[in-house]
Amino acid sequence: MTLNKISVCLSFALASVTSSMAFAEDTKSIQKNDTIAEAVLAGKTSIDLNLRYETVDQDNNLKDADALTLRTRVSYKTGEISGFSSLIEFEDSRDVFGVDGYNNGLNNKPEYSTIADPETTEFDQFLLQYKQDSFVAKVGRQIITMNNHRFVGHVGWRQDRQTFDGVTFSYAPIEGLTLDYGYITQRNRIFAEAKDIDSNDHIINASYKTSLGKITGYGYLLEVDNSTENGLDTFGIRLNGGTSLGEQKITYQLEYAQQNSDTATTSFSADYMLAEVGTSFSGVALKVGYELLGSDDGNYGFSTPLATLHKFNGWSDQFLATPKEGLADLYASVGGKLSGGNWALVYHKFDADQASAAVDDLGSEIDAVYSKSFTKNYTAGIKLAAYSAGDITSGKVDTNKVWVWFNAKF
């Protein structure tokens, strides 16, 4: 969506929501500023700087990759006037100090391993918001996340995070119940504007807090707007909660979804399952889980194209696209606090959901991270990922990645 189209959407939303305000019982109760000028002057500016070094070493013919990038994000959020506010966010990502030996997908360096942080300068967010009581509407370029980011996320780990052009509504009609809907016209992906995707996506999410935990039902109806039949429909249910066994606290996640992928010539169906349980001992958190992205007879793997994929199935990003044989991920993690910071160690064992003669063992991975905040403004960290390939016919190779970063927020 171009900025002109966003402006049209903003104008339309402003007119629509202004009309609805006639039904408000007491507009003054949500009015924080009397004029637009006052709302603008009451706004807040924030700056987020992220300096990161990343290196990638793969057991193939590609050159090892090195990147030192600086992402600058400047945001301005206005005050409210009659429930309305606006957010404008500008984002820039640059290679710095000449450390740019990597393939970012746009810089014509295919001889290097990939580091998905292209240079870019763009509007990260540009939206109008209306909020009254338990109702929130947003139109324009915005961050959209659902649940744990498995199906809809912002991919915040990359320097150019993912945002969406469209409109979203959130409404909590009664205590504990939240209803969310979004219509997306463009996916602003992590590869700068050159690889953004026009779409006709509907995202529906309804959650209710119970004594067992939060129960969520969802439907994600995705379609790339390219004049072809390419529907990807996913419906699922999720439980995220906790309990106590004596003095021992237990957390758990359970989830199931079914997906249908339809084109003019093919139709596939696959299942998704997640089961995770966690607890802690003496300040050390432990988790073990099993995630299945199923396969349709070895011909299609369950897909989550809007997800924060880096968060799942290993930080080396071997499975950003699910193999057609599917993916079964058995994982365990341990983490805690050390010297004022946070550490975690994660192990993954990957297998095909529907093994073939060529593909069964998809390898394993060990991930580690340590980060520490210095006052409320500064954070530094180091993160490692070591992937060991399985069957040679899977197309995967041993991969090691290291990140070191420094972040400042004001």
C-alpha positions as CSV (number, residue, x, y, z in Angstrom):
1,M,0.0,0.0,0.0
2,T,1.5,3.4,-1.0
3,L,1.4,6.3,1.4
4,N,-1.4,7.9,-0.8
5,K,-3.5,4.8,-0.3
6,I,-2.8,4.9,3.4
7,S,-4.0,8.5,3.5
8,V,-7.2,7.6,1.8
9,C,-7.8,4.8,4.4
10,L,-7.0,7.2,7.2
11,S,-9.5,9.7,5.9
12,F,-12.2,7.0,5.5
13,A,-11.6,5.7,9.0
14,L,-11.7,9.2,10.4
15,A,-15.1,9.8,8.8
16,S,-16.5,6.4,9.8
17,V,-15.4,6.6,13.4
18,T,-16.5,10.2,13.8
19,S,-20.0,9.2,12.8
20,S,-20.0,6.4,15.4
21,M,-19.1,8.9,18.1
22,A,-22.6,10.2,17.9
23,F,-23.6,7.1,19.9
24,A,-21.2,7.8,22.7
25,E,-22.8,8.7,26.0
26,D,-20.2,11.1,27.2
27,T,-17.5,12.2,24.7
28,K,-15.9,14.5,27.1
29,S,-15.0,11.6,29.4
30,I,-12.4,10.4,26.8
31,Q,-11.3,13.8,25.7
32,K,-7.8,14.6,26.8
33,N,-7.1,17.6,24.6
34,D,-9.5,20.3,23.3
35,T,-7.9,20.9,19.9
36,I,-5.8,19.1,17.4
37,A,-2.9,21.5,18.1
38,E,-3.0,20.6,21.8
39,A,-3.1,16.9,20.9
40,V,0.0,17.3,18.7
41,L,1.9,19.3,21.3
42,A,1.0,16.7,23.9
43,G,2.6,14.0,21.9
44,K,5.7,11.9,22.7
45,T,8.8,11.2,20.7
46,S,10.9,8.1,21.2
47,I,14.1,6.9,19.6
48,D,15.3,3.2,19.4
49,L,18.9,2.5,18.2
50,N,20.0,-1.1,17.6
51,L,23.6,-1.8,16.7
52,R,24.2,-5.5,15.8
53,Y,27.0,-7.6,14.6
54,E,26.0,-10.9,13.0
55,T,28.2,-13.7,11.5
56,V,27.2,-16.9,9.6
57,D,29.3,-19.9,8.9
58,Q,27.9,-22.7,6.8
59,D,29.3,-26.0,5.6
60,N,28.9,-25.2,1.9
61,N,30.6,-23.3,-0.8
62,L,29.2,-19.9,0.3
63,K,31.6,-17.4,1.9
64,D,31.1,-16.8,5.6
65,A,28.9,-13.7,6.2
66,D,29.6,-10.7,8.4
67,A,27.3,-7.8,8.9
68,L,27.5,-4.8,11.3
69,T,24.2,-2.9,11.0
70,L,22.6,0.0,12.8
71,R,18.8,0.3,12.9
72,T,17.4,3.7,13.8
73,R,13.7,4.0,14.7
74,V,12.1,7.3,15.5
75,S,8.5,7.4,16.6
76,Y,6.0,10.2,17.4
77,K,2.7,9.5,19.0
78,T,0.2,12.3,19.5
79,G,-2.0,12.9,22.5
80,E,-5.6,12.0,22.3
81,I,-8.5,14.2,21.2
82,S,-12.0,12.7,21.5
83,G,-10.5,9.3,21.5
84,F,-8.4,9.8,18.4
85,S,-4.6,9.6,18.3
86,S,-2.0,9.0,15.6
87,L,1.4,7.3,15.4
88,I,4.1,8.0,12.9
89,E,7.3,5.9,13.0
90,F,10.3,6.2,10.7
91,E,12.9,3.4,10.4
92,D,16.3,3.3,8.8
93,S,18.8,0.4,8.7
94,R,22.4,0.9,7.5
95,D,25.6,-1.1,7.1
96,V,28.3,0.7,9.2
97,F,32.1,0.8,9.3
98,G,32.3,-1.1,6.0
99,V,31.3,-4.5,7.5
100,D,29.0,-5.7,4.7
101,G,30.2,-9.1,3.5
102,Y,26.8,-10.8,3.4
103,N,23.9,-11.5,1.1
104,N,20.8,-9.6,2.2
105,G,18.7,-10.7,-0.8
106,L,18.9,-7.2,-2.4
107,N,22.6,-6.3,-2.5
108,N,23.7,-8.7,-5.3
109,K,26.2,-10.7,-3.2
110,P,25.0,-14.3,-3.8
111,E,28.5,-15.7,-3.0
112,Y,27.9,-15.0,0.7
113,S,25.6,-16.7,3.3
114,T,22.4,-14.8,4.0
115,I,21.8,-12.2,6.7
116,A,18.3,-10.9,6.3
117,D,19.0,-7.2,7.2
118,P,18.9,-5.1,4.0
119,E,19.6,-1.4,4.0
120,T,16.2,0.4,4.0
121,T,14.6,3.7,4.8
122,E,10.9,3.7,5.2
123,F,7.8,4.4,7.3
124,D,7.6,1.5,9.8
125,Q,4.2,2.7,11.1
126,F,1.8,5.4,10.0
127,L,-1.7,5.0,11.6
128,L,-4.7,6.6,13.0
129,Q,-6.2,5.1,16.2
130,Y,-9.6,5.5,17.8
131,K,-10.1,4.3,21.4
132,Q,-13.2,4.4,23.6
133,D,-13.6,2.2,26.6
134,S,-12.9,-1.3,25.5
135,F,-13.0,-0.7,21.8
136,V,-9.9,0.1,19.7
137,A,-9.7,0.7,16.0
138,K,-6.5,1.3,14.0
139,V,-6.1,2.0,10.3
140,G,-2.9,2.4,8.3
141,R,0.5,0.9,8.6
142,Q,0.8,-0.9,11.9
143,I,2.3,-3.7,14.0
144,I,-0.1,-6.7,14.3
145,T,0.6,-9.6,16.6
146,M,-1.7,-12.5,17.6
147,N,-1.1,-14.8,20.6
148,N,2.5,-16.0,20.7
149,H,3.4,-14.8,17.2
150,R,3.2,-18.3,15.7
151,F,0.7,-17.2,13.1
152,V,0.9,-13.4,13.1
153,G,3.9,-11.5,14.3
154,H,6.2,-8.5,13.8
155,V,9.5,-10.4,13.3
156,G,11.1,-7.9,15.7
157,W,14.4,-9.7,15.8
158,R,15.3,-8.5,12.3
159,Q,16.4,-4.9,11.9
160,D,13.6,-4.2,9.4
161,R,10.6,-5.6,11.4
162,Q,7.4,-6.7,9.8
163,T,4.4,-4.5,9.7
164,F,1.1,-4.5,7.9
165,D,-1.1,-2.0,6.0
166,G,-4.8,-2.4,6.8
167,V,-7.4,-1.9,9.5
168,T,-7.8,-3.7,12.9
169,F,-10.5,-3.7,15.5
170,S,-10.3,-5.0,19.1
171,Y,-13.3,-5.2,21.4
172,A,-13.7,-6.5,24.9
173,P,-17.5,-6.6,25.5
174,I,-17.3,-8.4,28.8
175,E,-14.6,-9.1,31.4
176,G,-12.2,-11.8,30.1
177,L,-13.4,-11.8,26.5
178,T,-11.5,-10.1,23.7
179,L,-12.5,-10.1,20.1
180,D,-10.0,-9.1,17.4
181,Y,-10.3,-8.7,13.6
182,G,-7.9,-7.4,11.0
183,Y,-8.0,-6.9,7.3
184,I,-4.5,-6.6,5.7
185,T,-3.9,-5.2,2.2
186,Q,-0.1,-5.3,2.3
187,R,2.5,-7.3,4.1
188,N,5.5,-5.1,4.7
189,R,8.1,-7.8,5.2
190,I,11.7,-7.8,6.6
191,F,13.3,-7.3,3.2
192,A,12.6,-3.6,2.7
193,E,9.9,-2.3,0.3
194,A,11.3,-4.2,-2.7
195,K,9.7,-7.5,-1.4
196,D,6.5,-6.2,0.2
197,I,3.4,-8.3,-0.8
198,D,0.0,-7.1,-1.7
199,S,-2.6,-9.2,0.0
200,N,-6.3,-9.8,0.9
201,D,-5.8,-11.2,4.4
202,H,-8.5,-11.6,7.1
203,I,-7.3,-12.4,10.7
204,I,-9.9,-13.3,13.3
205,N,-9.1,-14.0,17.0
206,A,-11.3,-14.5,20.0
207,S,-10.0,-15.2,23.5
208,Y,-11.6,-15.8,26.8
209,K,-9.9,-16.1,30.2
210,T,-11.0,-19.1,32.3
211,S,-9.7,-20.9,35.4
212,L,-7.8,-23.2,33.2
213,G,-6.1,-20.3,31.3
214,K,-6.7,-18.3,28.2
215,I,-8.7,-20.1,25.5
216,T,-8.3,-18.7,22.0
217,G,-10.1,-19.6,18.8
218,Y,-8.8,-18.2,15.6
219,G,-9.1,-18.1,11.8
220,Y,-6.5,-16.7,9.4
221,L,-7.7,-16.4,5.8
222,L,-4.7,-15.4,3.7
223,E,-4.4,-14.6,0.1
224,V,-1.6,-13.0,-2.0
225,D,-3.2,-10.4,-4.2
226,N,-1.6,-11.4,-7.5
227,S,-4.7,-12.4,-9.7
228,T,-4.2,-16.1,-9.0
229,E,-6.0,-18.6,-6.8
230,N,-3.8,-19.1,-3.7
231,G,-6.0,-19.2,-0.6
232,L,-4.4,-20.3,2.7
233,D,-7.0,-20.9,5.4
234,T,-6.1,-21.9,8.9
235,F,-8.5,-22.5,11.8
236,G,-7.4,-23.4,15.3
237,I,-7.9,-23.4,19.1
238,R,-5.3,-22.7,21.8
239,L,-5.0,-23.0,25.6
240,N,-2.3,-21.1,27.5
241,G,-2.4,-21.3,31.2
242,G,-0.9,-22.5,34.5
243,T,-1.7,-24.3,37.7
244,S,0.0,-25.3,40.9
245,L,0.9,-28.7,42.3
246,G,1.4,-28.0,45.9
247,E,3.9,-25.1,45.9
248,Q,5.2,-26.0,42.5
249,K,3.9,-23.8,39.7
250,I,3.3,-25.4,36.3
251,T,2.7,-23.6,33.0
252,Y,1.3,-25.2,29.8
253,Q,0.3,-24.6,26.2
254,L,-1.9,-26.7,24.1
255,E,-2.8,-25.9,20.5
256,Y,-4.3,-27.5,17.4
257,A,-5.0,-26.1,14.0
258,Q,-6.0,-27.3,10.5
259,Q,-4.9,-25.6,7.3
260,N,-6.1,-25.8,3.7
261,S,-4.1,-24.5,0.8
262,D,-5.9,-24.1,-2.5
263,T,-4.7,-23.1,-5.9
264,A,-6.1,-23.4,-9.4
265,T,-4.4,-26.8,-9.8
266,T,-3.7,-28.2,-6.3
267,S,-5.4,-28.5,-2.9
268,F,-3.6,-29.6,0.3
269,S,-4.5,-30.0,3.9
270,A,-2.2,-30.2,7.0
271,D,-2.5,-30.1,10.8
272,Y,-0.6,-28.2,13.4
273,M,-0.1,-29.3,17.0
274,L,1.7,-27.8,20.0
275,A,2.1,-29.2,23.6
276,E,4.4,-27.5,26.1
277,V,4.9,-27.7,29.8
278,G,7.1,-25.7,32.1
279,T,8.1,-25.1,35.7
280,S,11.0,-23.7,37.7
281,F,13.4,-24.7,40.5
282,S,15.4,-22.3,42.5
283,G,15.0,-19.6,40.0
284,V,15.8,-21.8,37.0
285,A,13.0,-22.1,34.4
286,L,12.6,-25.4,32.6
287,K,10.4,-26.1,29.6
288,V,9.8,-29.1,27.3
289,G,7.6,-29.1,24.3
290,Y,6.6,-30.7,21.0
291,E,5.5,-28.7,17.9
292,L,4.3,-30.4,14.8
293,L,3.8,-28.7,11.4
294,G,2.2,-31.5,9.6
295,S,2.4,-32.7,6.0
296,D,-0.1,-33.8,3.4
297,D,1.3,-37.2,2.4
298,G,4.8,-35.7,1.9
299,N,3.6,-33.2,-0.7
300,Y,2.9,-30.1,1.4
301,G,4.1,-28.7,4.8
302,F,2.0,-26.6,7.1
303,S,2.8,-22.9,6.5
304,T,2.7,-19.7,8.7
305,P,3.8,-16.9,6.3
306,L,2.9,-14.0,8.7
307,A,4.7,-15.4,11.8
308,T,7.7,-14.3,13.7
309,L,9.4,-17.3,12.4
310,H,12.8,-16.7,14.1
311,K,11.1,-17.4,17.4
312,F,10.3,-21.0,16.5
313,N,12.2,-24.1,15.4
314,G,15.7,-22.8,16.1
315,W,17.4,-19.5,15.9
316,S,19.6,-20.5,12.9
317,D,16.4,-20.1,10.8
318,Q,16.7,-23.4,8.9
319,F,12.9,-23.9,8.8
320,L,11.5,-20.5,7.8
321,A,9.7,-22.6,5.1
322,T,8.3,-25.9,6.3
323,P,9.6,-28.9,4.3
324,K,7.0,-30.6,2.2
325,E,7.5,-33.6,4.5
326,G,6.4,-31.5,7.5
327,L,8.4,-30.8,10.6
328,A,8.3,-32.3,14.1
329,D,10.3,-30.3,16.6
330,L,11.0,-31.8,20.1
331,Y,12.6,-29.1,22.2
332,A,13.7,-28.3,25.7
333,S,14.9,-25.1,27.3
334,V,16.5,-24.0,30.6
335,G,17.0,-20.4,31.6
336,G,17.4,-17.9,34.5
337,K,19.2,-14.9,35.8
338,L,23.0,-14.4,36.1
339,S,24.9,-11.3,37.1
340,G,21.9,-9.1,36.7
341,G,21.1,-10.4,33.2
342,N,19.0,-13.2,31.6
343,W,20.3,-16.4,30.1
344,A,18.7,-19.3,28.2
345,L,19.9,-22.6,26.6
346,V,17.6,-24.4,24.1
347,Y,17.9,-27.8,22.4
348,H,15.9,-28.9,19.3
349,K,15.6,-32.3,17.6
350,F,14.0,-32.1,14.2
351,D,12.3,-34.9,12.2
352,A,10.0,-35.1,9.2
353,D,6.4,-35.6,10.0
354,Q,5.9,-37.9,7.1
355,A,9.3,-39.4,6.3
356,S,10.4,-40.5,2.9
357,A,13.2,-42.7,1.7
358,A,15.3,-39.5,1.2
359,V,14.2,-37.3,4.1
360,D,13.6,-38.4,7.7
361,D,16.2,-36.9,10.1
362,L,16.2,-33.1,9.8
363,G,18.9,-32.5,12.2
364,S,19.3,-30.8,15.6
365,E,20.2,-27.4,17.1
366,I,21.6,-25.9,20.2
367,D,20.8,-22.2,20.9
368,A,22.1,-19.9,23.7
369,V,21.6,-16.3,24.7
370,Y,22.6,-13.9,27.4
371,S,21.3,-10.3,27.6
372,K,21.6,-7.6,30.3
373,S,20.0,-4.2,30.7
374,F,21.9,-1.1,32.0
375,T,19.5,1.3,33.5
376,K,16.2,1.6,31.6
377,N,17.7,2.8,28.4
378,Y,20.5,0.4,27.4
379,T,20.6,-3.4,26.7
380,A,23.4,-5.5,25.4
381,G,23.5,-9.2,24.5
382,I,25.1,-12.2,22.8
383,K,23.3,-15.0,21.1
384,L,24.5,-18.2,19.4
385,A,22.9,-20.9,17.2
386,A,24.5,-24.1,16.1
387,Y,22.6,-26.3,13.7
388,S,23.8,-29.9,12.9
389,A,22.3,-31.2,9.7
390,G,20.6,-34.6,9.4
391,D,20.0,-36.5,6.2
392,I,22.2,-35.1,3.4
393,T,19.3,-35.3,1.0
394,S,17.3,-32.8,3.1
395,G,19.2,-30.0,1.6
396,K,20.4,-28.7,5.0
397,V,24.0,-28.1,6.0
398,D,25.7,-27.5,9.3
399,T,25.3,-23.8,10.2
400,N,26.7,-21.6,13.0
401,K,25.4,-18.1,13.7
402,V,26.6,-15.5,16.3
403,W,25.0,-12.2,17.2
404,V,26.3,-9.4,19.4
405,W,24.2,-6.3,19.9
406,F,23.8,-3.1,21.8
407,N,20.4,-1.3,22.1
408,A,19.5,2.2,23.3
409,K,16.0,3.5,23.8
410,F,15.0,7.1,24.7
